[in-house]
Amino acid sequence: MTTLALALVAVAWLIQLLHAWAGHRNVHVYFVLVYALGTALMIVEVFQGGLTTDAWFYIASFVFALLIFLKVRK
């Protein structure tokens, strides 16, 4: 599951990169969404592995990405 989570994060960055190369200077809504999904998978993975300290950083990243998604999609 870690590989899928990291693949989603990489795809999210690719989305943002292509968006920037197209001349846009804003954050693409799908970047935030795919990044948040990848982070959510990492949260599940680290909790299953018992790495709860690491999970709090992933939870913070997920919450921040979700808040940005809610702001950008309007």
Rosetta constraint file for C-alpha pairs under 8 A:
AtomPair CA 1 CA 5 HARMONIC 6.20 0.50
AtomPair CA 1 CA 41 HARMONIC 7.04 0.50
AtomPair CA 1 CA 42 HARMONIC 7.69 0.50
AtomPair CA 1 CA 45 HARMONIC 6.71 0.50
AtomPair CA 2 CA 6 HARMONIC 6.11 0.50
AtomPair CA 2 CA 41 HARMONIC 7.32 0.50
AtomPair CA 2 CA 42 HARMONIC 6.19 0.50
AtomPair CA 2 CA 45 HARMONIC 6.61 0.50
AtomPair CA 3 CA 7 HARMONIC 5.99 0.50
AtomPair CA 4 CA 8 HARMONIC 6.18 0.50
AtomPair CA 4 CA 38 HARMONIC 7.43 0.50
AtomPair CA 4 CA 41 HARMONIC 7.93 0.50
AtomPair CA 5 CA 9 HARMONIC 6.42 0.50
AtomPair CA 5 CA 37 HARMONIC 7.58 0.50
AtomPair CA 5 CA 38 HARMONIC 4.24 0.50
AtomPair CA 5 CA 39 HARMONIC 6.57 0.50
AtomPair CA 5 CA 40 HARMONIC 7.89 0.50
AtomPair CA 5 CA 41 HARMONIC 5.41 0.50
AtomPair CA 5 CA 42 HARMONIC 5.85 0.50
AtomPair CA 6 CA 10 HARMONIC 6.14 0.50
AtomPair CA 6 CA 38 HARMONIC 6.35 0.50
AtomPair CA 6 CA 42 HARMONIC 8.00 0.50
AtomPair CA 7 CA 11 HARMONIC 6.10 0.50
AtomPair CA 7 CA 38 HARMONIC 7.55 0.50
AtomPair CA 8 CA 12 HARMONIC 6.07 0.50
AtomPair CA 8 CA 34 HARMONIC 6.09 0.50
AtomPair CA 8 CA 35 HARMONIC 6.40 0.50
AtomPair CA 8 CA 37 HARMONIC 7.19 0.50
AtomPair CA 8 CA 38 HARMONIC 4.95 0.50
AtomPair CA 9 CA 13 HARMONIC 6.37 0.50
AtomPair CA 9 CA 34 HARMONIC 6.72 0.50
AtomPair CA 9 CA 35 HARMONIC 4.89 0.50
AtomPair CA 9 CA 38 HARMONIC 5.35 0.50
AtomPair CA 9 CA 39 HARMONIC 7.38 0.50
AtomPair CA 10 CA 14 HARMONIC 6.26 0.50
AtomPair CA 11 CA 15 HARMONIC 6.18 0.50
AtomPair CA 11 CA 34 HARMONIC 7.45 0.50
AtomPair CA 12 CA 16 HARMONIC 6.39 0.50
AtomPair CA 12 CA 30 HARMONIC 7.18 0.50
AtomPair CA 12 CA 31 HARMONIC 4.54 0.50
AtomPair CA 12 CA 32 HARMONIC 7.11 0.50
AtomPair CA 12 CA 33 HARMONIC 7.92 0.50
AtomPair CA 12 CA 34 HARMONIC 5.31 0.50
AtomPair CA 12 CA 35 HARMONIC 5.30 0.50
AtomPair CA 13 CA 17 HARMONIC 6.02 0.50
AtomPair CA 13 CA 31 HARMONIC 6.51 0.50
AtomPair CA 13 CA 35 HARMONIC 7.77 0.50
AtomPair CA 14 CA 18 HARMONIC 6.11 0.50
AtomPair CA 15 CA 19 HARMONIC 6.14 0.50
AtomPair CA 15 CA 28 HARMONIC 7.56 0.50
AtomPair CA 15 CA 30 HARMONIC 7.25 0.50
AtomPair CA 15 CA 31 HARMONIC 5.74 0.50
AtomPair CA 16 CA 20 HARMONIC 6.13 0.50
AtomPair CA 16 CA 27 HARMONIC 6.92 0.50
AtomPair CA 16 CA 28 HARMONIC 6.05 0.50
AtomPair CA 16 CA 31 HARMONIC 5.61 0.50
AtomPair CA 17 CA 21 HARMONIC 6.11 0.50
AtomPair CA 18 CA 22 HARMONIC 6.18 0.50
AtomPair CA 19 CA 23 HARMONIC 6.93 0.50
AtomPair CA 19 CA 24 HARMONIC 5.92 0.50
AtomPair CA 19 CA 28 HARMONIC 6.80 0.50
AtomPair CA 20 CA 24 HARMONIC 4.90 0.50
AtomPair CA 20 CA 25 HARMONIC 6.04 0.50
AtomPair CA 20 CA 26 HARMONIC 7.78 0.50
AtomPair CA 27 CA 31 HARMONIC 7.22 0.50
AtomPair CA 27 CA 32 HARMONIC 7.70 0.50
AtomPair CA 27 CA 72 HARMONIC 7.55 0.50
AtomPair CA 28 CA 32 HARMONIC 6.88 0.50
AtomPair CA 28 CA 72 HARMONIC 7.87 0.50
AtomPair CA 29 CA 33 HARMONIC 6.36 0.50
AtomPair CA 29 CA 69 HARMONIC 6.20 0.50
AtomPair CA 29 CA 72 HARMONIC 6.09 0.50
AtomPair CA 29 CA 73 HARMONIC 6.03 0.50
AtomPair CA 30 CA 34 HARMONIC 5.89 0.50
AtomPair CA 31 CA 35 HARMONIC 5.95 0.50
AtomPair CA 32 CA 36 HARMONIC 6.01 0.50
AtomPair CA 32 CA 65 HARMONIC 5.81 0.50
AtomPair CA 32 CA 66 HARMONIC 7.34 0.50
AtomPair CA 32 CA 68 HARMONIC 7.07 0.50
AtomPair CA 32 CA 69 HARMONIC 5.66 0.50
AtomPair CA 33 CA 37 HARMONIC 6.30 0.50
AtomPair CA 33 CA 65 HARMONIC 7.51 0.50
AtomPair CA 33 CA 66 HARMONIC 7.43 0.50
AtomPair CA 33 CA 69 HARMONIC 6.40 0.50
AtomPair CA 34 CA 38 HARMONIC 6.25 0.50
AtomPair CA 35 CA 39 HARMONIC 6.18 0.50
AtomPair CA 35 CA 65 HARMONIC 7.29 0.50
AtomPair CA 36 CA 40 HARMONIC 6.06 0.50
AtomPair CA 36 CA 61 HARMONIC 7.74 0.50
AtomPair CA 36 CA 62 HARMONIC 5.26 0.50
AtomPair CA 36 CA 65 HARMONIC 5.66 0.50
AtomPair CA 36 CA 66 HARMONIC 6.47 0.50
AtomPair CA 37 CA 41 HARMONIC 6.35 0.50
AtomPair CA 38 CA 42 HARMONIC 6.41 0.50
AtomPair CA 39 CA 43 HARMONIC 6.28 0.50
AtomPair CA 39 CA 58 HARMONIC 6.13 0.50
AtomPair CA 39 CA 59 HARMONIC 7.68 0.50
AtomPair CA 39 CA 61 HARMONIC 7.06 0.50
AtomPair CA 39 CA 62 HARMONIC 5.73 0.50
AtomPair CA 40 CA 44 HARMONIC 6.51 0.50
AtomPair CA 40 CA 58 HARMONIC 7.56 0.50
AtomPair CA 40 CA 59 HARMONIC 7.57 0.50
AtomPair CA 40 CA 62 HARMONIC 6.40 0.50
AtomPair CA 41 CA 45 HARMONIC 6.25 0.50
AtomPair CA 42 CA 46 HARMONIC 6.11 0.50
AtomPair CA 42 CA 55 HARMONIC 7.83 0.50
AtomPair CA 42 CA 58 HARMONIC 6.96 0.50
AtomPair CA 43 CA 47 HARMONIC 6.18 0.50
AtomPair CA 43 CA 55 HARMONIC 5.43 0.50
AtomPair CA 43 CA 58 HARMONIC 5.85 0.50
AtomPair CA 43 CA 59 HARMONIC 6.56 0.50
AtomPair CA 44 CA 48 HARMONIC 6.20 0.50
AtomPair CA 45 CA 49 HARMONIC 6.31 0.50
AtomPair CA 46 CA 50 HARMONIC 6.14 0.50
AtomPair CA 46 CA 51 HARMONIC 5.14 0.50
AtomPair CA 46 CA 52 HARMONIC 6.64 0.50
AtomPair CA 46 CA 54 HARMONIC 6.96 0.50
AtomPair CA 46 CA 55 HARMONIC 5.85 0.50
AtomPair CA 47 CA 51 HARMONIC 5.78 0.50
AtomPair CA 47 CA 52 HARMONIC 5.69 0.50
AtomPair CA 47 CA 55 HARMONIC 6.47 0.50
AtomPair CA 51 CA 55 HARMONIC 6.42 0.50
AtomPair CA 52 CA 56 HARMONIC 6.61 0.50
AtomPair CA 53 CA 57 HARMONIC 7.39 0.50
AtomPair CA 54 CA 58 HARMONIC 6.69 0.50
AtomPair CA 55 CA 59 HARMONIC 6.00 0.50
AtomPair CA 56 CA 60 HARMONIC 6.14 0.50
AtomPair CA 57 CA 61 HARMONIC 6.26 0.50
AtomPair CA 58 CA 62 HARMONIC 6.07 0.50
AtomPair CA 59 CA 63 HARMONIC 6.10 0.50
AtomPair CA 60 CA 64 HARMONIC 6.14 0.50
AtomPair CA 61 CA 65 HARMONIC 6.08 0.50
AtomPair CA 62 CA 66 HARMONIC 6.02 0.50
AtomPair CA 63 CA 67 HARMONIC 6.13 0.50
AtomPair CA 64 CA 68 HARMONIC 6.24 0.50
AtomPair CA 65 CA 69 HARMONIC 6.07 0.50
AtomPair CA 66 CA 70 HARMONIC 6.19 0.50
AtomPair CA 67 CA 71 HARMONIC 6.32 0.50
AtomPair CA 68 CA 72 HARMONIC 5.97 0.50
AtomPair CA 69 CA 73 HARMONIC 5.93 0.50
AtomPair CA 70 CA 74 HARMONIC 7.07 0.50
